[in-house]
């Protein structure tokens, strides 16, 4: 795999919930050797222990979250409550380029694996700590998961229907978002090291990574001293701009967004009401916005009689942005995602072939691929300790008996 962007880079992965594994998975996709450090004494609760499980049969190697977000990695066991395990981790760090964790602030220092310790072992090491609120500040000790970070970043406050209460956004969006930002920061640090020989410490706050997605709300208050109004699926300027009911059951919807007068005229032609284009209520963007409720009723009356895909294709053909609202089943069976190779189906040792989300980019010069399914827990302990540290089978057996490798 010498042609991959991060070929030759080794990552020691202590990450835990979603943001961290998502980050290091991007590095694995780019060709890095990612060694995931785990322990049966305290399994990764969010990825190993929660459903969905393959065939609804619980098991640490059957968890969908783990198998999705740990593709391409290795798995070793180290019981970090044991001093010998910390020593082994430090030995491995000597041979690593990157160390990643997403524990609470200060946990790695308490374990004896903080940045000062690790750079004393390997001066050019790059370390990223992906905590909820950063390593400093009054919130540093708060427990951090994606949903509270969504609330703290203002996402819930600005989400909801006009006149209604704040609402959850439906997914722990700060997690994968922080993962992508973290991977980018690591690659920037690797580039810096390639030019200077210097490693560095990356203190990533999940809250701050989410805040950069909220510029409109922040600017609305900073410039106008007022809170942005919750508006459901509506846009500040565009109309129609909504998720409309389609024919079929209650879960069939289609999203339509009109961004110009030309697109508006095209929509009017497609729905068979060209005269609406010159209706004074709708003939400009401003008038459409003022009469948005009436406009939504007109569009809904048309979409509810039609299949969502028929609606999307007819509008797309006319140059209007439209697409069905996809369910998880829709996505797993989507021919476009399959054709582009985004959906992957690798043979996992315990659960067999399962569909997973793959790599969301395509590079002509250094093509990447999902190289292997997520690892069985403990699959690589012996190989890693032998090949990197030169341990013998007898020594590994002794460490297992001492519950260091559990």
C-alpha positions as CSV (number, residue, x, y, z in Angstrom):
1,X,0.0,0.0,0.0
2,X,3.0,2.3,-0.6
3,X,0.8,4.5,-2.9
4,X,-1.7,5.5,-0.2
5,X,-1.4,9.0,1.2
6,X,-0.6,7.9,4.8
7,X,1.3,4.8,4.0
8,X,4.0,4.2,6.7
9,X,2.1,6.3,9.3
10,X,1.3,4.4,12.5
11,X,-1.6,5.5,14.8
12,X,-2.0,4.4,18.4
13,X,-5.7,4.7,18.9
14,X,-7.2,5.0,22.4
15,X,-10.4,6.6,21.2
16,X,-13.7,5.6,22.8
17,X,-17.1,6.7,21.7
18,X,-18.0,8.0,18.2
19,X,-16.0,11.1,17.4
20,X,-12.6,9.4,18.1
21,X,-13.1,6.2,16.1
22,X,-14.6,8.2,13.2
23,X,-11.5,10.3,13.2
24,X,-9.0,7.4,13.2
25,X,-11.1,5.5,10.6
26,X,-10.4,8.4,8.1
27,X,-6.7,7.8,8.8
28,X,-7.0,4.1,8.2
29,X,-8.9,4.8,4.9
30,X,-5.9,7.0,3.9
31,X,-3.5,4.2,4.5
32,X,-2.3,4.6,8.1
33,X,-1.8,1.5,10.3
34,X,-4.3,2.2,13.1
35,X,-3.8,0.1,16.2
36,X,-6.9,0.3,18.4
37,X,-6.2,-0.2,22.1
38,X,-9.0,-1.9,24.0
39,X,-9.7,-3.9,27.2
40,X,-12.4,-6.3,28.1
41,X,-12.2,-4.9,31.6
42,X,-14.0,-1.7,30.3
43,X,-15.4,-2.3,26.8
44,X,-16.1,0.7,24.6
45,X,-19.7,1.3,25.7
46,X,-20.9,3.3,22.7
47,X,-19.4,1.1,20.0
48,X,-19.1,-2.4,21.4
49,X,-22.1,-2.7,23.7
50,X,-25.1,-0.9,22.1
51,X,-27.4,-2.1,19.3
52,X,-27.9,-2.6,16.5
53,X,-26.2,-6.1,16.6
54,X,-25.9,-8.4,13.6
55,X,-29.0,-10.6,13.5
56,X,-30.1,-9.1,16.8
57,X,-27.6,-11.2,18.6
58,X,-25.5,-9.2,21.1
59,X,-21.8,-9.5,21.1
60,X,-18.7,-7.3,21.1
61,X,-17.8,-8.3,17.6
62,X,-21.4,-8.0,16.3
63,X,-22.1,-4.4,17.1
64,X,-23.0,-2.3,14.1
65,X,-21.5,0.9,15.5
66,X,-18.1,-0.7,16.1
67,X,-18.0,-2.5,12.8
68,X,-18.9,0.7,10.9
69,X,-16.5,3.1,12.6
70,X,-13.5,0.8,13.0
71,X,-13.0,-0.4,9.4
72,X,-9.4,-0.9,8.4
73,X,-8.0,-1.0,12.0
74,X,-6.2,-3.5,14.2
75,X,-7.3,-4.5,17.7
76,X,-5.1,-5.1,20.7
77,X,-5.9,-5.6,24.3
78,X,-4.2,-3.6,27.0
79,X,-5.7,-3.3,30.5
80,X,-4.6,0.2,31.3
81,X,-5.3,-0.2,35.0
82,X,-2.1,-2.3,35.2
83,X,1.3,-0.5,35.4
84,X,2.7,-3.1,32.9
85,X,0.1,-2.1,30.4
86,X,1.1,1.5,30.6
87,X,4.7,0.5,30.1
88,X,3.7,-1.4,26.9
89,X,1.7,1.5,25.7
90,X,4.7,3.8,26.1
91,X,6.9,1.2,24.2
92,X,4.4,1.3,21.4
93,X,4.4,5.1,21.4
94,X,8.1,5.0,20.6
95,X,7.1,3.4,17.3
96,X,4.0,5.5,16.6
97,X,3.5,8.7,14.7
98,X,0.2,9.7,16.1
99,X,-1.6,9.0,19.5
100,X,-5.3,9.7,19.6
101,X,-7.8,9.7,22.5
102,X,-11.2,11.1,23.2
103,X,-11.4,10.7,27.0
104,X,-12.4,13.4,29.3
105,X,-9.9,16.2,29.9
106,X,-6.9,15.0,31.9
107,X,-7.5,11.3,31.7
108,X,-4.5,10.5,29.6
109,X,-2.3,12.4,32.1
110,X,-3.7,10.5,35.0
111,X,-3.0,7.2,33.2
112,X,0.6,8.2,32.7
113,X,0.1,8.7,28.9
114,X,-0.1,12.5,28.6
115,X,1.6,14.5,25.9
116,X,4.6,15.6,28.1
117,X,5.3,11.9,28.9
118,X,4.9,10.7,25.3
119,X,7.0,13.5,23.7
120,X,9.7,12.6,26.3
121,X,9.7,9.1,24.8
122,X,9.3,10.3,21.1
123,X,10.0,14.0,20.6
124,X,8.2,14.3,17.2
125,X,5.0,12.5,18.3
126,X,1.7,14.0,17.3
127,X,-1.1,13.7,19.9
128,X,-4.7,14.6,19.6
129,X,-7.1,14.7,22.6
130,X,-10.7,14.9,21.4
131,X,-12.6,15.8,24.6
132,X,-16.1,17.4,24.8
133,X,-15.0,20.8,25.9
134,X,-11.2,21.0,25.7
135,X,-8.4,20.5,28.2
136,X,-8.8,24.0,29.7
137,X,-11.7,26.3,30.7
138,X,-14.5,26.1,33.2
139,X,-16.3,23.3,31.3
140,X,-13.2,21.1,31.0
141,X,-14.3,18.5,33.5
142,X,-17.8,18.1,32.1
143,X,-18.7,14.7,30.6
144,X,-18.9,15.2,26.9
145,X,-21.0,13.4,24.3
146,X,-22.4,14.7,21.0
147,X,-26.0,15.5,22.1
148,X,-24.9,17.8,25.0
149,X,-22.4,19.4,22.6
150,X,-25.3,20.0,20.2
151,X,-27.2,21.8,22.9
152,X,-24.1,23.8,24.1
153,X,-23.3,24.9,20.5
154,X,-26.8,26.3,20.0
155,X,-28.0,23.7,17.5
156,X,-31.0,22.7,19.5
157,X,-32.0,26.3,20.1
158,X,-32.2,27.1,16.4
159,X,-33.8,23.8,15.4
160,X,-37.6,23.5,15.4
161,X,-40.7,24.9,13.8
162,X,-41.8,28.5,13.7
163,X,-43.4,29.4,17.0
164,X,-42.4,26.1,18.6
165,X,-39.9,25.0,21.2
166,X,-36.2,24.1,20.6
167,X,-35.8,20.6,19.2
168,X,-33.1,18.0,19.0
169,X,-31.5,17.6,15.6
170,X,-32.1,13.9,15.4
171,X,-28.5,12.7,15.3
172,X,-25.4,13.3,17.4
173,X,-23.9,15.5,14.6
174,X,-21.0,16.9,16.6
175,X,-19.4,13.4,16.8
176,X,-18.7,12.7,13.1
177,X,-18.1,16.4,12.6
178,X,-15.4,16.5,15.3
179,X,-14.0,13.3,13.8
180,X,-13.5,14.9,10.4
181,X,-12.0,18.0,11.9
182,X,-9.7,15.9,14.0
183,X,-8.5,13.9,11.0
184,X,-7.8,17.1,9.2
185,X,-5.9,18.5,12.1
186,X,-3.7,15.4,12.3
187,X,-2.9,15.6,8.6
188,X,-2.0,19.2,9.1
189,X,0.3,18.3,12.0
190,X,1.9,15.5,9.9
191,X,2.5,18.0,7.1
192,X,4.1,20.4,9.6
193,X,6.3,17.6,10.9
194,X,7.4,16.7,7.4
195,X,8.8,20.2,6.9
196,X,10.1,20.9,10.4
197,X,10.6,17.6,12.2
198,X,8.4,18.9,15.0
199,X,5.5,17.0,16.6
200,X,2.7,18.8,18.4
201,X,-0.3,18.4,20.7
202,X,-3.8,19.0,19.4
203,X,-6.4,19.9,22.0
204,X,-9.7,19.5,20.2
205,X,-13.0,20.6,21.7
206,X,-16.1,18.9,20.3
207,X,-18.1,22.0,21.4
208,X,-15.8,24.3,19.4
209,X,-15.8,22.0,16.4
210,X,-19.6,22.2,16.4
211,X,-19.7,26.0,17.0
212,X,-18.1,26.6,13.6
213,X,-21.3,25.2,12.0
214,X,-23.4,27.9,13.6
215,X,-22.1,31.1,11.9
216,X,-25.6,32.4,11.0
217,X,-26.9,32.2,14.5
218,X,-23.8,33.7,16.0
219,X,-23.7,36.6,13.5
220,X,-27.4,37.3,13.9
221,X,-26.9,38.0,17.6
222,X,-23.6,39.7,17.2
223,X,-24.7,42.1,14.5
224,X,-28.4,42.5,15.2
225,X,-28.6,41.6,18.9
226,X,-31.5,39.2,18.3
227,X,-31.9,35.4,18.3
228,X,-32.5,33.7,15.0
229,X,-36.1,32.6,14.5
230,X,-36.8,28.9,14.3
231,X,-38.3,28.1,10.9
232,X,-38.5,24.4,10.4
233,X,-37.3,23.5,6.9
234,X,-37.8,27.0,5.6
235,X,-35.0,29.3,4.3
236,X,-34.4,32.9,5.2
237,X,-34.7,34.0,1.6
238,X,-35.8,31.1,-0.7
239,X,-39.3,29.9,-1.2
240,X,-40.6,27.4,-1.8
241,X,-38.1,25.6,0.5
242,X,-39.6,22.7,2.4
243,X,-40.0,19.0,2.8
244,X,-43.3,18.1,1.2
245,X,-45.6,15.1,1.7
246,X,-45.5,12.7,-1.2
247,X,-48.0,10.0,-2.2
248,X,-47.8,6.8,-0.3
249,X,-47.5,6.2,3.5
250,X,-46.6,8.8,6.1
251,X,-42.9,8.3,5.6
252,X,-42.8,9.4,2.0
253,X,-41.5,13.0,1.6
254,X,-39.7,15.1,-1.0
255,X,-37.6,18.2,-0.5
256,X,-37.8,21.1,-2.9
257,X,-35.8,24.3,-2.9
258,X,-36.2,27.1,-5.4
259,X,-33.3,29.5,-5.5
260,X,-34.1,31.9,-8.4
261,X,-37.0,33.4,-10.4
262,X,-36.0,31.1,-13.3
263,X,-36.3,28.0,-11.1
264,X,-39.6,29.3,-9.9
265,X,-41.0,29.6,-13.4
266,X,-39.7,26.1,-14.2
267,X,-41.5,24.7,-11.1
268,X,-44.7,26.4,-12.2
269,X,-44.5,24.7,-15.6
270,X,-43.8,21.3,-14.1
271,X,-46.8,21.4,-11.7
272,X,-49.0,22.5,-14.6
273,X,-49.7,26.0,-13.3
274,X,-47.5,28.4,-15.4
275,X,-49.8,31.3,-14.6
276,X,-48.5,31.2,-11.0
277,X,-45.2,32.6,-12.2
278,X,-46.8,36.0,-12.8
279,X,-49.2,35.9,-9.8
280,X,-48.4,39.1,-7.8
281,X,-48.2,36.9,-4.6
282,X,-45.3,34.9,-6.0
283,X,-43.6,36.8,-8.9
284,X,-40.6,37.8,-6.8
285,X,-38.5,36.1,-4.2
286,X,-39.7,38.6,-1.6
287,X,-43.4,38.1,-2.4
288,X,-43.0,34.4,-2.4
289,X,-41.5,34.6,1.0
290,X,-44.3,36.9,2.3
291,X,-46.9,34.4,1.0
292,X,-45.0,31.3,1.9
293,X,-47.9,29.5,3.7
294,X,-50.1,29.8,0.6
295,X,-47.3,28.7,-1.6
296,X,-46.6,25.6,0.5
297,X,-50.3,24.6,0.3
298,X,-50.1,24.8,-3.5
299,X,-46.9,22.7,-3.8
300,X,-48.2,20.2,-1.2
301,X,-51.5,19.7,-3.2
302,X,-49.3,18.7,-6.1
303,X,-46.7,16.5,-4.3
304,X,-49.2,14.5,-2.3
305,X,-50.6,13.0,-5.5
306,X,-47.3,11.9,-6.9
307,X,-44.6,9.4,-6.2
308,X,-41.6,11.2,-4.5
309,X,-39.1,9.9,-7.1
310,X,-41.4,11.0,-10.0
311,X,-41.6,14.5,-8.4
312,X,-37.8,14.7,-7.9
313,X,-36.9,13.5,-11.4
314,X,-39.4,15.8,-13.1
315,X,-38.2,18.9,-11.2
316,X,-34.5,18.0,-11.6
317,X,-35.1,17.7,-15.3
318,X,-36.4,21.2,-15.3
319,X,-33.4,22.6,-13.3
320,X,-35.1,22.7,-9.9
321,X,-33.4,21.2,-6.8
322,X,-35.5,18.3,-5.5
323,X,-34.8,15.0,-3.9
324,X,-36.7,12.4,-1.8
325,X,-36.1,12.3,1.9
326,X,-34.2,9.0,2.2
327,X,-34.7,6.4,5.0
328,X,-31.9,4.2,6.2
329,X,-33.3,1.4,4.0
330,X,-33.3,3.7,1.0
331,X,-29.7,4.6,1.6
332,X,-28.5,1.0,2.0
333,X,-30.1,0.1,-1.3
334,X,-29.3,3.3,-3.2
335,X,-28.0,2.5,-6.7
336,X,-26.1,5.8,-6.9
337,X,-24.1,5.1,-3.8
338,X,-23.5,1.6,-4.9
339,X,-22.4,2.7,-8.4
340,X,-19.8,5.1,-6.9
341,X,-18.4,2.4,-4.6
342,X,-19.4,4.3,-1.4
343,X,-21.3,1.4,0.0
344,X,-18.9,-1.5,0.8
345,X,-19.6,-5.1,1.6
346,X,-16.6,-6.8,3.2
347,X,-16.6,-10.3,4.8
348,X,-16.3,-9.9,8.5
349,X,-15.0,-13.0,10.4
350,X,-18.0,-13.3,12.7
351,X,-21.0,-11.6,11.1
352,X,-20.2,-12.3,7.4
353,X,-20.9,-9.7,4.7
354,X,-22.7,-6.6,5.8
355,X,-23.2,-3.2,4.1
356,X,-21.2,-0.3,5.5
357,X,-20.7,3.3,4.6
358,X,-17.3,3.6,3.0
359,X,-15.1,6.5,1.8
360,X,-16.8,9.7,0.8
361,X,-14.0,10.9,-1.5
362,X,-12.3,9.7,-4.6
363,X,-8.7,10.7,-5.4
364,X,-7.3,10.1,-8.9
365,X,-3.6,10.1,-7.8
366,X,-3.8,8.1,-4.7
367,X,-7.0,6.0,-4.8
368,X,-8.2,4.7,-1.4
369,X,-10.4,1.8,-0.5
370,X,-11.7,0.2,2.7
371,X,-9.0,-2.3,3.1
372,X,-10.5,-4.6,5.7
373,X,-13.6,-4.9,8.0
374,X,-13.5,-3.9,11.6
375,X,-11.3,-6.2,13.7
376,X,-12.4,-8.9,16.0
377,X,-11.5,-7.8,19.5
378,X,-7.9,-8.9,20.4
379,X,-7.3,-10.1,16.8
380,X,-3.9,-8.4,16.5
381,X,-2.5,-8.3,20.1
382,X,0.1,-11.1,19.5
383,X,1.1,-9.9,16.0
384,X,1.5,-6.3,17.1
385,X,3.6,-7.1,20.2
386,X,5.8,-9.5,18.3
387,X,6.3,-7.5,15.1
388,X,6.7,-4.0,16.7
389,X,8.2,-4.8,20.2
390,X,9.8,-8.2,19.5
391,X,7.9,-10.0,22.3
392,X,8.0,-13.7,22.4
393,X,5.0,-16.0,22.7
394,X,6.0,-17.0,26.3
395,X,6.1,-13.3,27.3
396,X,2.7,-12.6,25.8
397,X,1.3,-15.7,27.5
398,X,2.7,-14.4,30.9
399,X,1.1,-11.0,30.3
400,X,-2.2,-12.6,29.6
401,X,-2.0,-14.6,32.8
402,X,-1.2,-11.4,34.7
403,X,-4.4,-9.8,33.2
404,X,-2.3,-7.2,31.4
405,X,-3.6,-8.2,28.0
406,X,-7.3,-8.5,28.7
